[in-house]
């Protein structure tokens, strides 16, 4: 069965859909509940939902905006149901958000940024360029500045280590992209090591971003 994906305004998100989202989050470690999800409806512009045979299998709140003139896709709180099709669900969610980015920012490179708590979350950046942080890479001054900008946009100004990109939590669940690999053993140890410094009790996360190049966005949408 194919996965259907839809992105719509958060204002059109009903209480029943929030309950469906909470059911998905119950499977993961991020600690999302209906109350936190309700706040996301007010804080974000768009929400992308992936369904298989009508059943919700993943979602992510997001917005398309410019930061300092740079086009961005910012992904807030999201979660993917722990099934054998989790990879397809995440790919569908990110794909639809990138499609909207291409429509909103034609012929421009777009930064994609989010917060993750598991190395598997880097799957959201598959196909992107210059992903930060990454093993063996010393962030440039501009990349560190982007880490600070994103932390500020996520409401956590001054709480990021702009060398490790670890964002210090405040003890409460935050708006991270909650995703776990179907086969955790396949995750590269060097990538997993980026998360060693996270204080799970404090609800730390890792700010991560990458670039969707204009030509790649156009290639994803050849029929436009």
Buried (B, 14 or more C-beta within 10 A) or exposed (E): EEBEBEBEEBEEBEEEBBEBBBBBBEBBEBBBEBEBBBEBBEBBBBBBBBBBEEEBBBBBBBBBEEBEEBBBBBBBBBBBBBBEBBBBBBBBBBBBBBBBBBEBBEEBBBBBBBBBBBBBBBBBBEBBEBBBBBEEEEBEEEBBEBBBBBBBBBEBEEBBBBEBBBBBBEEEBBBBBBBBBEEEEEBEEEBBEBBEEBEEEEBBBBBBBBBBBBEBBEEBEEEE
